[in-house]
Amino acid sequence: MCERYVGSVRHSHELGIEILEAAEQSVRARMPWQERLVGNPDTNMIHGGALFAFLDQLGGLANAMRVFPSFEITPTIDFRIDHLRAPTPGTAIVGAADCYRLSEHVAFVRLEAWAEGSDEPIATGLATYMRMKLPNAGKMVSQ
């Protein structure tokens, strides 16, 4: 399901998101280092906006895993990232998202990112997403 989503969303495709693992309420993925995503050519590090977009996509996927096999649209309400350290230049970013709570109208997600090959997080985040149930949404998922 996650691979299908990533393959169908242009934004995810442009970031090069690769799903590593998907579970009941969480997802892990990788965003490869790409020269076009570099924010400062002198440092060769991925731009903070690309990191934000990557983690936001993972948050949406964690929501989808939590409600699967149902389907909901989950626009971002609020998103906070704490940038803990600079990513290693020229290195892919690995991210994880966990949808730890669902209320009737809001999904709550914890996120973390680190440079591939490192255990030290480069960023952590918290996000909330609006839950919008769609009539007959299951038909869209199964097609």
N, C-alpha and C positions, 0 to 999 in steps of 0.2 A: 504494500500500500504506500509506504513512504517513497520508494523508488518511483512509483507511478506519479505521485504528487510532484516530486522534484523534476521529473522528466516533462511534466505538463506546465510547469510554471516558468516562464521565461527568465524571471529574476533569479530563480534557483539555478537554472541552467547557466546563466551568465557568470554566476559566482563559482560554478564548478562543483557544487555541493555533491558529495558522495556519502551515502548512508553507510555507516559501519555497523550499527546495531539498532534494533527497535524492540521495545518491550511493552508491557501492558500500559505504562503511563510515561514512558521516557524514550528518548532517542539520542544516539551518538552519531556524529557525522564529521566529515573532514572537508575543509576548504583549501584547495591547493594554493601555494604561492603562485601568483601570476603577476607579471610585470605591469599589466594594465591596472591592477588593484593597488599599486604602490602609491602611498600618499606623499612621500618625500624621496625623490630619487637619490639624494645624498645618503640616506640611511637604508634604503631598500626594504622598508617595512610596509606591511599591508596597512592601508588607510583605516582609521577608526570607523569610518562610515561603512566600509565593507564588513568589518567585524560586527558592527551593530546589525546590519542587514542579515548576515549569516545567523547570528543568535536569534534574531526575530523569526526567521524561517524555522529554526529548530523549535522555538517555543510553540509555533503554530502546529508543527508536526507532533510535538508531545501532547498537545490538546487533542489532536486527531486520534492518536493512539489511545488516549484515555477514554474516549467516547465510542471507539470502533466496536461494532460494525455500524453504528449510527454515523451520521455525518452532520457537522455543523460548520457554519461560517464563523470565524473567530477573529474579528478585527482587533488590533492592539488598542488597549485603553491607555496603559501606562507602561513605560519601560525604563528601567534604571540600570546602567552599567557602571561598575567601579573598575576603572583601568588600574590594575595593580602593578604592572611592569610592561615594558615594551616587548613586543613579540620578537623572537629571534629573526633577524633579517634573512630573507630568502627561504624561510621555512613555512610549511603548511600549518594551518590552524586546525585543531581538533576541538569540537564543542560538544556539550551535553546539555540536555534540557529535561526537566522532570516536572510534570504537571501534578503537583502534590495535593491540590485541593480543587474541587468543583463546587461552586454554589449554584443556585438556580440560574443565575444570569452571568456569572463571572468564573473564569478559569484562572488559577494562580500557578505560576511557573517559576522555578529556580533554574538558573543557567550558569554555565562555567565554560571557559575557554582556556586552552593552553597551547603552547608551541608543540608540534609533533615531536615525540621523543623526550618530552620533559614532563615531570610530575608537578611542577610549579605552575599554578594558574596565572594567566596573564590578565584575566578579567573574570569577574563574577557579576551576576545580574539577577534582578527580580522583575517579573512582568505580570501584568494582568491583561486578560483578553475577554471581550464580550462574547457570550454564547448566543448564537442566533440559529435556532432550529428552523429547518426548512421543510415544508411539507413535501413528501415524496423524494427526499434527498437520497434515500437508499437506492433509488433507481439510477441516480447519477453516479454513485460509487460503483455499482455493479456493471455499468456499461463500459 
